[in-house]
Every structure is written in structure tokens, then in C-alpha cells.
Amino acid sequence: SSSTSSDGGSGGSGGKKLTLGFSQVGSESGWRSANTDSVKSAAKEAGYTLKFSDAQQKQENQISAIRSFIAQKVDVIAFSPVVVTGWDAVLKEAKAKKIPVVLTDRSVDTSDPSLFVTLVGSDFTDEGRRAAKILEKVLEKAGHKGPVKIAQLEGTTGAAPAIERAKGFKEVMDADHKDDWKIVVSQTGDFTRAGGKQVMAAFLQSNPDIDVLFAHNDDMGIGAIQAIEAAGKKPGKDILIVTVDGVKDGFVAMSEGKINAIVECNPLLGPQLMEVVQKVKDGETVERWIKTKESDFMQDQAKEALPTRKY
Ligand code: GZL
């Protein structure tokens, strides 16, 4: 079953401490661990009582965690939905008990927009576009001429970042690279290192002449690097690699020349989340989408950036 923990805040500004129920996707990647740390430390800092549940990437665990937060009458429920569909019923139960819901990181597809107040998170479609744009720079720097055969390691099937990163990347491909870029193979690696390694090994069997790997997160890219090296090829040279996230291990791989560029996806959502949770509890209106700030990095920026990376 999923693990649930709760730690009392360090005493808020008088009055009843705000209690926040948070359902986290799991602990599948370096990004997720950094996101969890940010949520927990920001809740402590804000003096909130945090009830935290790790769903181990299973939607049913998130749904039962949300149900238990409702039963415990928490003030606000926040969660990062592992996939975009299947939330209406449980969110309607929260609405019936007048418990506001805040989404962080990933969004949901719902016919009833009143089921959540706001999303604190990145624009994944834009991350996909940025990945394609930075790939143009990587190809130019590598002096690549002619057609480009691309392998894509997709995130968790049905998850917003997987759907939207693929969509944004394809938008740029269709607009600017109809004649020279082709995604020859694409499959989910479930955002994990093991998944990236396993699927990349299979890609190399069926498509030994891949020029580029676009991985939806650093962890799958790092797993893929192991498979590429096992196949006797040089990651970052024989196969150019672009990933998303910007976790420390991604920057290390980039400083070693094994990843060519990284599109940052900021996991440090804790402070923004706590700020919006207080406003929501106080009945203030908040923006529908509170976007995180993030940038992109080429390989030659890795060494200099590493010491100041916060996650
Ligand atoms: C993106 C987040 C994704 C990361 C992965 O905001 O949902 O999930 O890109 C993580 O590393 O597993």
C-alpha cells in the first residue's frame, strides 16, 4: 500500500494550523524526489500540518489517499495526478465536503473545471517545443547533415508531461522539419532509469542507426546512456541526446559529454504551493495556472551551472 506520513508544522501565525493533505505520484525519478523535498520543507516552513502520501505511481493509491484526506477533514487537498483521466468521482467527493483541491506539477482532464482551484506547475507543451528548438542547436553544433532519425522515450503513458512534451516536440517537427526529421521509434520508459535502459536497448536492436534520442526526463536518458554504451556506441556523439528536467545527475551526464542539452522542468514548487494553499483556505481568488520559471541548457553550460543547481 502507499506510505502516508504526517508531521506537525512549527506553529503557524496563531489560530488553528492549516492542515494540508498531499498525494504524491511516487518516487520514480530524481525530479520527483526533489519535488517531494520541496513540498515537505515548504510546509514545515509555513507551519502547516502536512499529511503526505506516496502513491508509488498507482492512481488507485492516490484516490484512496484523497478519500482519507476528505475523511480527516483536511483544510486543503493538493496532488500531482499520475495520469490525466479518472479523477472526477473523487474530486466531486471533495467538492461535496467543501474541501478545495489544488493541482501541482501535472494536470487532469475534467469536464467540470470547478473540481480544482488552480494548477501550480510547468507548461509541458512548451517544454516539448523547447526540446525541439534546442535539438536544432545540438544538431548544428554536431555538424549533423541530412535526415535525422529520432528515438523518443516517452514518460508514463497517460501522464500530462508525457502527452504534452510529445505534442510540443511534434508541433515544431511538423512546422519546421517535415522533410528532414523523423521519429522512427517511440515508447514509454515510465520516467524511470530502468525503463529508459530497457527500452533503449530494444530501440537499438530494431533501429541501430538512430541519430538522436529525445527522452521526456533525465532519468530515462541516464538509463538509455547505459544501454547505448553497452551497445558499444558513444552517447552524446554517435547518438545525440536531449532530455527534460535538469536534475543534478542530468547535469553530471551533460558535463561528461553524454547528454547534449537539457530543457529544465523546475520541481521546486513547494513555496508557490504553500502560498496558494493559504490564499485558497482564506477564500481569496487565485490564478487558474501558476507557472514555474525554467530555462534550457546546452552542454557547454553544464560544468559552470553544476555547483549552483538547487536540485
Ligand atoms: C514533470 C514531472 C515528471 C518529470 C519526471 O513535471 O511530472 O514526472 O519530468 C517525473 O522526472 O517523473
Residues whose N, C-alpha, C, O or C-beta is under 5 A from the ligand:
A	BS01	GZL	E28 S29 W31 R32 D105 R106 P161 F191 H216 N217 V244 D245 C265
